[in-house]
Amino acid sequence: MAEDDDGERVGVLWLARRETGTADEHAWVYDIEVDAARRGQGWGRRLLAAAEAESRAWGQTSLRLNVFGGNAVARRLYTSAGFAESSITMTKALDG
């Protein structure tokens, strides 16, 4: 949980180590949420920076996450933080 200087909750980040002990070991962001009233204040960027610092402390060499294609705000944040697309899932709705 992320808190501001007054101890008020501003958001949450769920981070874990994945594939421990394998050649594909990495850190994974399962969830990152900034409370609606605190969005646009840089908290998402701070949460990502904290996740990166923790991942480095764990000895990880990469940090990964999923984001929905239609979430333009999050995609801009992640791109500006240095993330690059590594896979794309596409969907087509079928009638009937």
Phi, psi and omega in degrees: 000138178258138179230151176278184183296340179268004180081010178276136178296135176240342181173189182213148175224132178247113184237141179214161171271139181236150176055038182306132177082008179247172178292343182255028181296138181197168172262149185227129173271108179280326182204141172219122182222132172250131180304141187309318183290345184251002180292151180080011181248009178090005182291324178300316179296320178293320177297317178297319179297320178295320178296319179295316179298316179295320179297318177297319179298327176285350182087015181282151179252355175211153178235129186232159176198166172250149175216140178290140182304325182278358181269077186298322181297311180295319180298320177296318178300310183296318179297316180293338178272002175101003177285148177232147178296135178239346174199156180224128175257131180244148182229143173232124177286137180251135177287145169071000000 
